[in-house]
Amino acid sequence: MIGLFKVKEKQREQAQNASRGGGASVKKQSAGELRLHKDISELNLPSSCTISFPNGKDDLMNFEVSIKPDDGYYHNGTFVFTFQVSPVYPHEAPKVKCKTKVYHPNIDLEGNVCLNILREDWKPVLNINTVIYGLFHLFTEPNSEDPLNHDAAQVLRDNPKLFETNVRRAMTGGYVGQTFFPRCI
C-alpha cells in the first residue's frame, strides 16, 4: 500500500512541475504553423515536384521544394526553391527564393522570383500547393511580360530559338553572356 501512495505522489508532483513549466514543455504552435501543417498534409504535387525539410520536421516554417520540369524549355533541369513562412501565414505570402542559378525571365540571378501570387495577388485562401504550382508553371510557360531578368525576357520575346539555346547552355553548365550558370541538368 505504501508503494502505491509513493507512485501517486510522484505522479502528482510531475503533473504540477509540468504545469509550472518545470517538466517537458510542449511548444504552442502559432496559427500560421497550424495552417501550414494542414497545407503540407494536403499537398497534391505533380510527380516532378518534391518537398524536403533540411532543418528536420520540427521546422515546418522553412523548407525546400525541388521542381524538375518534364516539358518546355527547362525540361529535365532541377530547380530548388527555399520557402520561409511567416508566423502570420496565410495572411502573408511565404518568402520564396530560387537556390539554383537559372537563366529565366521571371527569376533574377539572386534567386528572386516574380510570381504575382507571391506579391500583389496573394490572398489567405491561397496555399503552399498553389505557390508550388505557380512556380512549376513559370518553367512550362515563362512570362516575358512581367520580367525580373529583362535580358532573358527580351530574348524570349524577340528570338525564342536563341532563348532556348541560352537556356540549354545555362542548364548544362556554361556562360550566357558574362554570367556563368552551374549545371542543373
Backbone as a ProteinNet text record, in pm:
[ID]
protein_1_A
[PRIMARY]
MIGLFKVKEKQREQAQNASRGGGASVKKQSAGELRLHKDISELNLPSSCTISFPNGKDDLMNFEVSIKPDDGYYHNGTFVFTFQVSPVYPHEAPKVKCKTKVYHPNIDLEGNVCLNILREDWKPVLNINTVIYGLFHLFTEPNSEDPLNHDAAQVLRDNPKLFETNVRRAMTGGYVGQTFFPRCI
[TERTIARY]
81.6	0	86.2	193.9	281.5	343.3	385	444	346.8	217.7	116.2	102.4	103.7	93.4	212.8	332.4	452	443.5	390.3	375.2	276.2	162	60.8	119.5	195.1	254.4	355	433.3	532.6	461.6	352.6	276.7	219.1	166.2	109.1	217.5	335.8	449.3	489.8	496.8	535.1	432.2	305.2	199.3	209.2	235.5	249.3	371.2	482.1	603.2	578.7	509.2	480.9	391.6	293.5	203.3	272.8	377.8	454.9	567.6	584.7	692.8	819.9	815	934.5	959.9	859.9	876.9	895.2	871.1	881.2	771.4	811	710.8	674.6	550.7	502.2	494.2	562.3	563	426	369.8	240.9	262.8	186.9	202	122.6	180.5	108.4	0.5	-92.7	-198.2	-135.2	-27	43.1	101.1	159.1	215.6	105.7	-6.5	-117.9	-170.5	-187.6	-236.2	-135.1	-5.3	98.6	100.5	86	82	-32.3	-147.6	-262.8	-231.9	-175.9	-141.7	-46.5	55.9	156.4	94.9	7.3	-55.2	-149.7	-197.8	-291.4	-225.1	-91.7	-22.5	-59.2	-78.3	-107.4	-17.8	111	210.8	222.6	264.7	297.8	415.3	428.1	534.7	673.3	682.1	811.6	849.6	771.4	799.7	812.9	913.7	931.1	953.9	919.1	936.8	1028.3	1116.8	1205.8	1221.5	1261.6	1277.2	1421.1	1511.2	1653.2	1680.4	1594.8	1613.2	1537.2	1479.2	1402.8	1254.8	1174.6	1028.9	982.9	1073.4	1036	1031.8	1087.9	1088.3	1010.1	878.1	792.4	793	831.7	822	931.2	1031.1	1140	1159.2	1138.4	1152.3	1197.7	1225.5	1270.6	1179.9	1162.5	1086.1	1175.4	1186	1260.8	1160.8	1186	1099.5	1184.4	1139.2	1208.5	1108.1	1102.8	1003	1016.1	902.3	902.6	863.3	861.7	820.2	877.6	884.9	922.9	1072.7	1109.9	1249.7	1336.7	1281.1	1358.7	1348.1	1306.2	1289.6	1414	1393.4	1497.5	1591.2	1574.4	1654.2	1597	1678.4	1629.8	1652.2	1544.8	1547.7	1495.6	1577.4	1545.1	1504.4	1392.6	1339.7	1334.3	1372.4	1356.9	1229.4	1158.6	1035.8	1058.5	1029.7	1027.8	886.5	821.1	681.7	672.1	602.8	585.6	485.6	500.3	401.6	260.7	248.3	115.9	57.6	126	70.9	-66.5	-165.7	-172	-201.7	-194.1	-223.4	-107.2	4.6	122	176	213.8	266.4	400.6	432.2	565	672.5	792	906.3	973.1	983.2	1035.1	1156.3	1263.2	1384.5	1429.4	1486.6	1541.2	1689.1	1726.5	1866.3	1949.3	1883.2	1950.9	1965.1	2086.7	2107	2050.1	1958.4	1885	1868.8	1876.5	1850.6	1700.9	1630	1483.3	1430.9	1331	1279.5	1215	1164.2	1090.3	1168.4	1297.3	1382.5	1514.4	1553.1	1679	1797.8	1918.2	2039.6	2063.6	1990.1	1998.9	1895.1	1809.9	1710.6	1574.6	1556.3	1424.4	1327.6	1205.5	1104.3	993.7	959.2	849.2	726.8	642.3	519	410.6	307.9	206.2	142.9	123.3	58.8	151.6	279.4	369.9	377.1	308.3	311.9	169.7	131.9	6.1	-118.9	-110.3	-229.3	-241.8	-157.4	-167.8	-297.5	-364.2	-484.5	-476.4	-529.1	-521.2	-585.5	-672.5	-732.1	-632	-524	-420.8	-338.4	-266	-187.7	-54.4	22.4	154.3	141.3	39.8	18.1	3	-72.2	-93.5	38.6	121.2	250.5	339.9	344.6	429.9	382.8	252.5	200.8	234.7	230.8	268.4	413.8	502.4	644.5	664	596.6	604.9	561.8	456.6	403.7	505.5	585.6	688.6	787.5	809.5	903.8	839.1	710.8	644.3	599.8	574.1	530.6	597.1	727.6	791.5	719.9	710.8	633.7	727.1	739.8	828.5	764.5	636.7	565.6	582.2	629.6	646	783	892.3	1024.5	1098.2	1185.4	1288.2	1422.2	1442.2	1562.2	1520.6	1540.7	1492.9	1562.8	1691.1	1763.8	1703.4	1680	1620.5	1480.8	1404.6	1268.7	1272.3	1366.9	1375.5	1415.7	1509.4	1550	1431.4	1355.7	1237.6	1137.3	1113.3	1018.3	1069.2	1197.6	1250	1304	1356	1421	1408.5	1291.5	1268.6	1371.5	1424.3	1526.1	1654.3	1697.3	1816.4	1790.1	1669.4	1632.5	1649.3	1597.8	1609.8	1756.7	1839.2	1983.4	2047.9	2012.9	2067.6	2027.3	1902.2	1854	1932.4	1949.7	2023.9	2168.4	2231.3	2370.7	2381.4	2289	2290.5	2267.2	2172.5	2138.7	2249.4	2327.7	2434.8	2564.5	2561.5	2679.7	2763.4	2733	2807.1	2772.3	2831.9	2810.9	2698	2618.7	2526.4	2568.6	2627.2	2687.3	2805.1	2809.2	2918.8	2885.8	2771.3	2725.7	2743.2	2807.9	2823.4	2710.6	2656	2547.5	2598	2592.6	2631.4	2531	2579.3	2496.6	2379.9	2260.6	2142.3	2061.9	2123.7	2052.7	2113.4
-119.3	0	126	125.1	241.5	269.1	165.9	182.1	251.7	217.9	277.6	426.4	466.1	607.4	686.2	627.1	695.5	717.2	619.9	632.6	744.8	745.9	850.1	988.1	998.4	1124.6	1172	1081.3	1113.7	1163.5	1097.3	1139.4	1279.4	1307.5	1438.6	1546	1516.9	1608.4	1638.9	1533.8	1551.5	1636.7	1615.3	1693	1839.8	1867.1	2005.4	2071.8	1999.4	2054.3	2086.5	1999.5	2021.1	2143.4	2159.5	2274.4	2406.5	2401.5	2521.8	2545.4	2456.7	2471.5	2403.3	2328.6	2261.3	2128.6	2071.6	1942.9	1962.8	1857.7	1866.9	1960.2	2064.1	2159.8	2133.1	2160.9	2145.6	2285.1	2305.3	2436.7	2461.8	2577.6	2615.2	2661.6	2605.9	2641.2	2767.5	2851.4	2970.3	2927.6	3018.3	2989	2961	3033.4	3011.1	2871.5	2823.6	2688.3	2583	2605	2510.5	2505.2	2622	2627.4	2562.8	2591.8	2534.1	2382.6	2332.8	2187.2	2125.8	2190.8	2144.1	2147.5	2259.9	2273.5	2163	2137.4	2036.5	1897.1	1870.7	1737.5	1715.2	1824.9	1813.6	1838.7	1845.3	1871.9	1767.8	1815.8	1728.6	1775.7	1739.7	1791.6	1707.9	1773.3	1694.7	1601.5	1491.6	1395.2	1456.6	1566.7	1630.9	1731.1	1737.6	1828	1748.8	1785.7	1721.4	1828.5	1795	1887	1819.8	1898.9	1844.3	1947.3	1897.5	1981.2	1969.1	2056	2045.5	2061.3	2133.9	2154	2049.8	1951	1847.8	1882.6	1785.5	1801.5	1896.8	1934.6	2028.6	2172.4	2197.2	2331.8	2331.2	2329.9	2328.7	2463	2568.9	2703.5	2733.3	2647	2662.1	2528.8	2529.4	2405.2	2434.5	2328.3	2341.3	2260.7	2312.8	2243	2230.6	2109.5	2085.4	2065	2134.8	2123.4	2074.7	1967.4	1910.9	1907	2016.4	2023.2	1907.3	1854.2	1742.5	1788.6	1922.1	1977.4	2117.9	2167	2305.6	2329.7	2457	2498.7	2437.5	2418.3	2377.3	2227.2	2151.2	2006.1	1940.3	1858.4	1779.9	1859.5	1990.2	2065.8	2044.5	2065.8	2057.5	2192.9	2250.4	2384.4	2378.4	2428.4	2420.1	2558	2561.4	2684.4	2671.1	2778.6	2781	2858	2810	2873.8	2912.9	3038	3084.1	3133.7	3070.1	3101.4	3178.3	3289.3	3377.2	3317.3	3348.6	3302.1	3356.1	3464.8	3518.6	3460.2	3359.6	3288.2	3235.8	3242.2	3273	3419.3	3506.2	3647.6	3717.2	3649.2	3699.2	3584.3	3615.3	3513	3461.2	3335.6	3286.3	3359.4	3366.7	3424	3307.9	3321.9	3214.2	3265	3185.8	3218.1	3094.8	3117.2	3007.2	2992.1	2874	2847.3	2814.5	2767.5	2728.5	2851.3	2881.2	2994.4	2953.8	3034	2995.2	3115.1	3086.8	3186.8	3183.8	3280.5	3278.4	3420.8	3455.7	3592	3630.8	3535.2	3565.6	3535.8	3500.1	3472.6	3544.9	3633.8	3705.5	3622.2	3674.8	3598.8	3583.8	3660.5	3645.9	3547.4	3494.8	3396.5	3453.9	3584.1	3643.4	3597.2	3572.7	3516.3	3618.3	3636.7	3725.7	3639	3626.3	3548.1	3627.8	3667.5	3759.1	3711.1	3580.2	3532.5	3540	3569.9	3591.4	3739.4	3822.3	3966.7	4019.7	4100.6	4175.1	4087.3	3969.6	3885	3779.4	3787.8	3691.7	3715.7	3605	3608.5	3491.5	3507.4	3399.6	3267.6	3270.6	3144.2	3062.3	3126.3	3052.9	2970.7	2872.1	2787.4	2748	2668.2	2626.4	2548.8	2466.3	2389.6	2485.3	2592.8	2692.3	2756.8	2790.3	2853.4	2758.7	2632.2	2535.3	2518.3	2509.7	2500.6	2627.4	2743.3	2868.3	2866.3	2817.8	2806.9	2709	2595.7	2494.2	2555.2	2634.4	2698.5	2796.3	2861.8	2952.4	2878.6	2750.2	2673.8	2618.9	2594.6	2545.6	2660.3	2777.8	2896.3	3021.8	3042.5	3164.7	3288.9	3392.4	3511.6	3629.2	3665.3	3775.3	3911.9	3914.1	4041.5	4096.8	4015.9	4059.3	4010.8	4065.3	4007.1	4063.4	3981.4	4026.6	4029.2	3932.9	3928.9	3984.1	4114.3	4182.4	4132.8	4097.3	4046.6	3915.2	3822.7	3694.2	3714.6	3807.4	3833.8	3887.9	3978.2	4035.6	3928.8	3842.3	3734.4	3641.3	3607.6	3521.3	3585.1	3715.5	3785.2	3794.5	3833.5	3865	3744.8	3645.7	3533.1	3405.6	3341.2	3221.9	3109.9	3096.9	2993	3022.7	3149	3187.9	3170.7	3202.3	3183.2	3036.6	2948.2	2804.2	2761.8	2813.2	2782.6	2831.9	2953.3	3010	2927.8	2884.6	2802.6	2672.3	2607.2	2479.1	2500.8	2607.3	2636.4	2658.4	2735	2761.8	2633.7	2552.5	2431.3	2326	2323	2223.2	2273.2	2393.3	2448	2527.5	2652.2	2734.9	2880.9	2959.5	3104.9	3144.8	3240.4	3313.1	3457.8	3516.7	3648.9	3638.5	3723.8	3725.3	3643.9	3579.7	3511.2	3360.2	3300.2	3154.9	3091.5	2984.8	2910.3	2769.1	2726	2587.9	2489.2	2371	2264.1	2229.8	2217.2	2179.6	2071	2005.1	1902.7	1766.3
0	0	0	76.1	85	-52.3	-126.5	-260.9	-354.4	-346.7	-431.9	-402.2	-274.4	-237.9	-291.1	-285.5	-334.6	-485.3	-558.6	-703.8	-734.4	-664.2	-685.5	-653.3	-544	-504.9	-610.6	-662.9	-765.6	-892.8	-930.9	-1049.8	-1030.2	-911.2	-881.7	-889.3	-836.8	-840.9	-985.7	-1067.6	-1208.3	-1282.3	-1254.3	-1319.4	-1278.2	-1149.9	-1104.2	-1166.8	-1176.4	-1238.6	-1385.7	-1452.8	-1595.5	-1613.9	-1526.2	-1540.6	-1507.1	-1425	-1392.4	-1491.9	-1587.3	-1684.4	-1638.4	-1532.2	-1482.2	-1550.6	-1615.4	-1682.2	-1830.9	-1905	-2051.2	-2100.5	-2170.4	-2216.5	-2361.6	-2393.1	-2529.6	-2589.7	-2704.1	-2768.6	-2830.7	-2800.1	-2856.9	-2999.9	-3091.6	-3232.7	-3264.1	-3351.5	-3396.4	-3495.5	-3521.2	-3619.4	-3755.5	-3787.5	-3914.3	-3924.1	-3813.5	-3813.1	-3829	-3760.8	-3772.3	-3915.6	-3978.1	-4116.2	-4211.4	-4190.5	-4276.2	-4263	-4141.2	-4119	-4199.1	-4196.7	-4273.3	-4423.2	-4471.3	-4613.5	-4658.4	-4577.9	-4615.6	-4615.4	-4518.8	-4513.8	-4632.4	-4692.2	-4805.6	-4940.9	-4945	-5071.9	-5177	-5298.4	-5412.2	-5526.3	-5517.3	-5609.6	-5736.5	-5846.1	-5965.9	-5931.9	-6003.5	-5974.5	-5992.5	-6064	-6088.5	-5978	-5871.3	-5760.3	-5630.8	-5550.7	-5420.2	-5314.4	-5191.3	-5078.8	-4977.4	-4916.2	-4813.3	-4701.5	-4585.8	-4466.7	-4417.8	-4469.2	-4433.5	-4284.1	-4210.9	-4067.1	-3985.2	-4050.8	-3981.5	-3974	-3936.1	-3931.5	-3821	-3729.7	-3623.8	-3674.1	-3793.3	-3850.1	-3981.5	-3968.8	-4088.2	-4159.9	-4091	-4147.2	-4250.3	-4259.8	-4355.8	-4426.7	-4556.7	-4631.4	-4773.6	-4847.8	-4986.5	-5077.7	-5197.5	-5299.8	-5422.6	-5474.9	-5599.2	-5711.1	-5821.7	-5938.2	-6054.2	-6117.8	-6233.8	-6348.7	-6428.8	-6536.3	-6634.8	-6676.7	-6771.7	-6911.2	-6931.6	-7059.8	-7073.6	-7194.8	-7218.6	-7222.3	-7219.6	-7229.5	-7119.9	-7000.6	-6883.9	-6855.7	-6955.3	-6946.7	-6885.4	-6783.3	-6714.4	-6623.7	-6613.3	-6517.1	-6377.5	-6275.8	-6138.2	-6072.1	-6020.4	-5963.8	-5820.9	-5728.3	-5585.8	-5534.8	-5463	-5405.2	-5253.8	-5184.1	-5038.6	-5006	-4907.1	-4858.6	-4713.2	-4680.9	-4542.4	-4517	-4421.5	-4394.9	-4263.5	-4267.8	-4152.4	-4053.5	-3923.8	-3825.3	-3852.9	-3931	-3961.5	-4091.1	-4149	-4264.2	-4225.6	-4307.5	-4450.6	-4481.7	-4383	-4408.9	-4479.1	-4484.7	-4555.5	-4640.6	-4764.9	-4856.5	-4805.2	-4834.8	-4798.5	-4879.1	-4824	-4895.5	-4969.7	-5101.4	-5185.4	-5262.1	-5261.2	-5336.5	-5412.2	-5530.4	-5609.8	-5574.3	-5522	-5486.6	-5610	-5715.9	-5838.6	-5927.1	-5969.4	-6059.9	-6195.1	-6247.1	-6367.6	-6460.9	-6590.1	-6694.2	-6720.4	-6662.1	-6668.2	-6661	-6742.8	-6739	-6605.8	-6531	-6407.9	-6279.8	-6294.1	-6178.4	-6203.6	-6111.4	-6134.3	-6085.4	-6108	-6077.4	-5927	-5845.4	-5699	-5646.4	-5733.7	-5692.1	-5657	-5674.7	-5650	-5757.8	-5718.5	-5808.3	-5832.2	-5958.5	-5995.3	-6024.3	-5923.8	-5936.7	-5865.2	-5938.7	-5885.6	-5755.1	-5738.4	-5615.5	-5494	-5516.9	-5403.9	-5367.1	-5445.6	-5421.1	-5410.6	-5508.8	-5501	-5507.8	-5566.2	-5579.3	-5469	-5365	-5255.4	-5178.7	-5145.2	-5062.9	-4964.3	-4844.4	-4745.2	-4788.2	-4890	-4935.3	-5017.4	-5063.9	-5138.2	-5038.9	-5091.5	-5003	-5067.8	-4999.6	-5047.3	-5177.8	-5188.7	-5312.4	-5431.7	-5413.7	-5519.1	-5559	-5460.4	-5488	-5567.6	-5526.7	-5596.8	-5740.9	-5761.9	-5899.6	-5978.2	-5914.1	-5979.8	-6023	-5935.3	-5969.4	-6084.2	-6076.1	-6182.1	-6316	-6312.3	-6433.7	-6494.1	-6409.9	-6462.4	-6552.3	-6525.7	-6607.4	-6734.1	-6730.3	-6851.2	-6941	-6882	-6958	-6902.4	-6930.7	-6880.3	-6933.2	-6849	-6883	-6911.6	-7037.4	-7074.9	-7049.7	-7012.6	-6991.4	-6849.6	-6755.5	-6616.7	-6567.6	-6626.1	-6600.1	-6479.2	-6424.7	-6330.9	-6403.8	-6493.4	-6577.3	-6713.7	-6731.5	-6852.6	-6979	-6969.1	-7086.1	-7134.5	-7042.1	-7078.6	-7137.2	-7079.6	-7128.6	-7271.1	-7297.7	-7432.6	-7534.4	-7498.3	-7589.9	-7613.6	-7508.3	-7524.8	-7619.6	-7606.1	-7694.2	-7838.1	-7853.3	-7985.8	-8062.9	-7990.5	-8057.7	-7974.1	-7978.5	-7896.2	-7919	-8040.1	-8067.4	-7989.6	-7989.3	-7913.9	-7764.1	-7719.5	-7579	-7541.3	-7625.6	-7599.7	-7593.4	-7684.7	-7684.5	-7555.1	-7512.5	-7388.9	-7267.1	-7262.8	-7150.6	-7145.2	-7259.4	-7263.5	-7219.8	-7269.3	-7233.9	-7082.3	-7027.3	-6882.6	-6802.4	-6844.1	-6767.7	-6772.5	-6880.8	-6890.7	-6828.6	-6774.4	-6708.2	-6806.2	-6822.6	-6917	-6902	-6988.1	-6986.5	-7080	-7034.6	-7120.1	-7101.5	-7206.3	-7192.6	-7097.2	-6997	-6899.2	-6773.5	-6770.3	-6649.3	-6662.2	-6562.5	-6559.9	-6480.5	-6533.9	-6469.1	-6439.1	-6312.3	-6279.2	-6340.1	-6369	-6427.3	-6334.6	-6391.9	-6312.5	-6384.2	-6477.9	-6554.7	-6530.9
[MASK]
+++++++++++++++++++++++++++++++++++++++++++++++++++++++++++++++++++++++++++++++++++++++++++++++++++++++++++++++++++++++++++++++++++++++++++++++++++++++++++++++++++++++++++++++++++++++++

